[in-house]
Amino acid sequence: MNNLRVSPENWQFLFSPKTVAVIGASNTPGSWGNNAVRALQMLSKERRVYPVNPNSPEIAGIKAYKNVKDIPEDVENAVIVVPEKFVPSVMRDCVAKGVKSAIIITSGFGEMGEEGRKLEKEIAEIARQGGIRFVGPNSMGHANTWAQLTTFGQFGEMPKGHVAVLAQSGSTCLKIVRSLNDSGIPLSNYVSTGNEASLTMEDYLEYLAGDPETKVIAAYIEGLRDGRRFYELAKKITPHKPIVVLKVGGTEESARAVKSHTGALAGADNVYTAAFKQSGVIRVEDDDELIDVVYALMNSPLPRNNRAGILSIGGGPGALAAEACEKEGLAIGTLQPETITKLDGLLSTRWPRRNPVDMAGPAASEMSVVMNLLSALIEDTNLDFILLIVPIIFDKDLLVKWVGIAPDKVQAYRESQEKSILQIRDKVEQFQKPVVMMWQWRGFSDPETTSLFRKGHFIVCGNARRAARVLKYLVWYRQYCVGAEA
């Protein structure tokens, strides 16, 4: 493995190359070699793409070359998708051509046992001697949205964003990327790191630390090659850029699965936990939590402390939310007398005059009513964040069927609701308090409602447990950052 640090110039060759060779390009529709050629060509007119295939004069309408050495100009990046037995000779050709960086999509290396490990070491040594740093092998590719570059074989313009994803699993990487995009979070970079025979998780972390477009780093980790370096890098990065990690391999069976997947050693889970905590890394339990926390970090202020305010459509949901918060180490804040006075003027005499606040009567489907109540809680200095539990919906059929809105009045109703939600966004920014929306309507939300609440910078969660865990992570991260500054 090459432990030399990667120069800024070499990162440029990997994430924003002017010339790319796709070695193993194919005319077979849906193949990686075909998709990569077409996507690379489509996304940037300034990038030159060179298919390499000894048996085809043309790939996807572009002239193909028999060997990378035949390409008539310098090659800054090579995407390698040939069978594993040919990869060493292809890497030697890349060295002879002076290729600057590479991505090896091909699998069948260290994850396959001793023979695969020998083959992996061979290509790593060839690349090291030739000065090539590469992604993989056993990778699903990488992307840089700001350069409109992807070796995942995706099509269509990629929205530019500020979250980077690193994953030691191609399928998990793709799932995280899609889930973040579905949540309205565009990305800056993402890398399926594969077996990390050359570039490692620690290398990518160092690159992203200096990337001005990346504000949050999310990572799926099975094992680290250099845990000490990761720790030192994270300690420098986390006070300025949050790092959210999903780490697997903590159980016997998952550790065994990790080793057979990428060839990585999972390591002692308690050591990882301690290192993450000491370096300010937010460790989550599953990919849903990772998406929730990244969304919250990108769209919500960090709570000043751990005191929850709860506004609920009923006593039961409020009690469940309170219990979930306390199980995660959060406190239920005591309402200020002036807040109780405000709520007395907005609620019936049946409300319990304490936190959680049971609305006990108002039409919770009317956002103007709910937002007045929510505003009073946001202004309470005894509360650091608010959980909102109401059955708001925007789906046309549901509005007609369940709320009783006439079909010709649905659009006007939606516009009034949206106006109320956007007003709360200003309140959240003014008082720097997160607001989490939870659903009390069939246990889930329609996509339109979720999208609208996210426009208002609400954190949206499906249940109290997920909401409480997100808030726990935010509170912990704020406290870590304050301690790091002291």
HELIX and SHEET records of a PDB file:
HELIX    1   1 PRO A    8  PHE A   15  1                                   8    
HELIX    2   2 TRP A   32  LEU A   43  1                                  12    
HELIX    3   3 VAL A   68  ASP A   70  5                                   3    
HELIX    4   4 GLU A   84  PHE A   86  5                                   3    
HELIX    5   5 VAL A   87  LYS A   97  1                                  11    
HELIX    6   6 GLY A  110  MET A  112  5                                   3    
HELIX    7   7 GLU A  114  GLY A  130  1                                  17    
HELIX    8   8 GLY A  170  ASP A  182  1                                  13    
HELIX    9   9 MET A  201  ALA A  209  1                                   9    
HELIX   10  10 GLY A  227  ILE A  237  1                                  11    
HELIX   11  11 GLU A  252  THR A  262  1                                  11    
HELIX   12  12 ASP A  269  GLN A  278  1                                  10    
HELIX   13  13 ASP A  287  ASN A  299  1                                  13    
HELIX   14  14 GLY A  315  LYS A  327  1                                  13    
HELIX   15  15 PRO A  337  ASP A  344  1                                   8    
HELIX   16  16 MET A  367  ILE A  378  1                                  12    
HELIX   17  17 LYS A  396  LEU A  398  1                                   3    
HELIX   18  18 LEU A  399  VAL A  403  3                                   5    
HELIX   19  19 PRO A  407  LYS A  409  5                                   3    
HELIX   20  20 VAL A  410  PHE A  431  1                                  22    
HELIX   21  21 PRO A  447  LYS A  455  1                                   9    
HELIX   22  22 ALA A  464  GLU A  485  1                                  22    
SHEET    1   A 5 ARG A  48  VAL A  52  0                                        
SHEET    2   A 5 THR A  19  ILE A  23  1                                        
SHEET    3   A 5 ASN A  77  ILE A  80  1                                        
SHEET    4   A 5 SER A 101  ILE A 104  1                                        
SHEET    5   A 5 ARG A 133  VAL A 135  1                                        
SHEET    1   B 2 GLU A  58  ILE A  59  0                                        
SHEET    2   B 2 ILE A  62  LYS A  63 -1                                        
SHEET    1   C 7 LEU A 149  THR A 150  0                                        
SHEET    2   C 7 GLY A 141  ASN A 144 -1                                        
SHEET    3   C 7 LEU A 187  SER A 192 -1                                        
SHEET    4   C 7 LYS A 160  ALA A 167  1                                        
SHEET    5   C 7 VAL A 216  ILE A 221  1                                        
SHEET    6   C 7 ILE A 243  LYS A 247  1                                        
SHEET    7   C 7 ILE A 282  VAL A 284  1                                        
SHEET    1   D 3 ALA A 331  ILE A 332  0                                        
SHEET    2   D 3 ARG A 307  SER A 312  1                                        
SHEET    3   D 3 VAL A 357  ASP A 358  1                                        
SHEET    1   E 5 ALA A 331  ILE A 332  0                                        
SHEET    2   E 5 ARG A 307  SER A 312  1                                        
SHEET    3   E 5 PHE A 385  VAL A 390  1                                        
SHEET    4   E 5 VAL A 435  TRP A 439  1                                        
SHEET    5   E 5 ILE A 459  CYS A 461  1                                        
END                                                                             
